Amino acid sequence: MNVKIEESWRRHMYEEFDKQYFVELTDFVRREYSQGECYPPGHLIFNAFNLCPFDKVKVVIIGQDPYHEPGQAHGLSFSVNDGIPFPPSLINIFKEISNDLGTPMPMSGNLTRWAEQGVLLLNATLTVRAHQAASHQRRGWEKFTDAVIKALDAHRDHLVFILWGGYARSKAKLIDSSRHLVLQSVHPSPLSANHGGWFGNHHFSRANAYLKEHGEDEIIW
């Protein structure tokens, strides 16, 4: 199957594209996009991969579902387009970065700047129906994104995997923590973060320290 995805990712993931689950997933996604509003726009479904080639990945941040309201989702987990108000989870992410690193709150919630530095902003499910959270879950995306995590685990060394919340933390079993740094905490959503365990996790400084230790440039968060 001819999937429009960045070439280095194609080389590592091509076997997935011909599997029956992916064929069925593709049919489902095409049908959904033809019948109603879905997010992100079709040309941005693989945006996380296109902005961050396989061999450039330094950090993986795992989300669950794209935002499902107009103008928000553009293919990067936790990120919103320029000019869109920050969702509550993103506000808490920026607050923790500010507390952790002493940097000011950014003006934009568009995390393309992270992706271009080697942060793979990976949602487990890459599409969603408008206004209906989780509407494209359990259709095959999770098999594909699990395969992405396994490929990075197997073929790269000294990556940082950042897992926030129970769903993301369930992916820890796919990662060899003897070869990669796995950082885990509660989710940054207010429901979780305000009960403790989010603020003060220092994931951003810890990620940078690990990258520096292994000869990589730090991320400008």
N, C-alpha and C positions, 0 to 999 in steps of 0.2 A: 504494500500500500504506500502511495506517495504522500507522506505527511510533511507539511511545510514547517520544518524545524531546523534550527541551526545545525550545521554540518557535523560538528564534533559530537553533538548529541545523537544525531542520526546514526553515526558509526557505532555508538555504544548501545543504542536502543532499537536498532532496526528489527531485531528478532521479535520484539513485542508487537510491532506494527502488523505482522501477518498472523498473529494468534487470533483465535476465534473471538475471544472476549473483546479484543480491540476492534475487530470488524463490527461486532454488534454494538459496541460503544459508539463508534463513528456513525453508524446508522441512526442510533438514538439521538445523538447530538445534532446531526443534520436535520432530523425531523423536528426536534424541539426548536431550533433556530428558525425553521421555516414556518412554524405554526404560531409563534409568539415571541415576545421580547425575552432575550436571555443575555446574561453577562458572563465574562467581558465580551466586547465586540469580537466577532469571529477571528479577525486577523491578529488579536492579542491573546488568544487562548494559550499559546506557547511563549508568551512574552518573557517569562522568567528565564526560559532556556535560551532564547534568542539574545537576551542582554548579557547572559553570563555563561559562556562556553564551558564545556565539561572540564577542560584542563585549567581553567581560570578560577574555578570554584575554590573558595577558602572557608566560607561559612555557609551553613544551611539552616534557615529558619523555617520551621514547618507550621503552616496554618491548616485549617480544616476546609473552609468553604469560601468562595469569593463573596464579596459584598453583593447584596441583591437589590439595592436601590439605584435609581438612575444616576449615571455619571461617576459612580464610585470606582467600580472594579476596572482594572486594566492589566490583569494577569500577574500581579505580584502580591503575595500574601501580606496582609496588614496595610498595604499601600493604597492611597487614593489619588485621583488626578489632581493636578494643580487647581486651586480655587474651590475645592470641595472641603467643607468643614471636617475637622478631624473626628473620626469615630472615637468612642470612649476608650477602647483598647489602645488605639494609637496615641491618644493623649497620655495614657499611663506609661507607654513605652518611652515617649519623649521625656516624661518627667523622670523616669529612672535613668535615662541617658544623662540628663542634666545633673541629677544628683550624683551619679557615678563618676562622670568625667568633668563636671564643672562647666559644661557648655550650655549656651542659651537655647531656648526652645526654637526649633526651626520655623520658618514662615510657611513651608509647604509640606504636605503629607505625602508627596510623591517620592517614593523610595527608589526611583530609578538610579539615583546617585549611589545607593548602596549596591545595587545589582551590578553596576558598571565597575565596582571595585572588587567583585568576586563574592557577593552575598547572593546565594540562590534562595529567592523568596518563594518557597514551594507550598502551594496549597495541595492538600491531599486529593481534593476534588477540584477540577479546573474550570468547571462551568456551573451555572445555576439559572433557574427560571426567575424572572423578575418577581420581586416581592415574596418569594417562597424559599425561605432558607432550607438548605439540605435537600432540595428537590431533585438534584442530580447525583445524590449519594447512592452507593451500592449499585451502580450501573457499569462499573469497570474502571473508573478513574483511579480508585484506590489500588487496584492491582498494578496499574501502570506506574503510579508514583511510588509504590513500594519497590518496584523494580528499579526505579531511578535511585532510591536510597541505597539499595543493594549494590548497584553498579558503582556508585561513588565510594561506598565502603570497601569494595573489593579492589578497585583500580586506582584509588588515590590514597595518600597517606597524610596524616596530621591535619585533618579537617576539623572544624568546630561544628557540631550539631547542636542547635538550640531548640529545646523542646519545652513548650509552655502549655500547661494544662493536660488533663488526663488523656485526651485523644492523641496529642503529639507525643506524650511520654510513652504511649503504647508502642511507638516506633523504635524505642531504645533497643528492643530485642533484635532489630535488624542491623545494629551497628556494633562493630568490634571496638569496645572502649579501651582496649590496650593499644590501639593504633590511632585513635581519634579522641578528641575531647568532647564529651557529652555533657551539656549543661541543661539542667532540668529545674523547673519551678512551677508554681501555679500559673494560671492564665492571667494576662494583663487586663482582662475585662473587669469592670468595677465589682461585679458580683464576687469574683475570686480575689482580686488584688486587695480589696478593702478588708479582707479577713486575714491578711498577713501572708508573707512568703513571696510577694512580688517585689515590693520596694525594698531595696537593699540587697537584691540578689547579685548585683555587680556582674551580670553576664557580659556586659559590653567591655568592661576593662579586663575581665578574665579572658575573654576571647582574644582581645588584642595582645595580652601578655603571652598567650599560647602561640599566636601567630609569630610574634617577635622572637620567641624562644626557638622557633623552627625556621627562622630566616625569611619570614614573609613580612611584607609591609602591613602595618596596622590598618584597620578600617577607620576612615573618618566618619564616625557615626553622626 
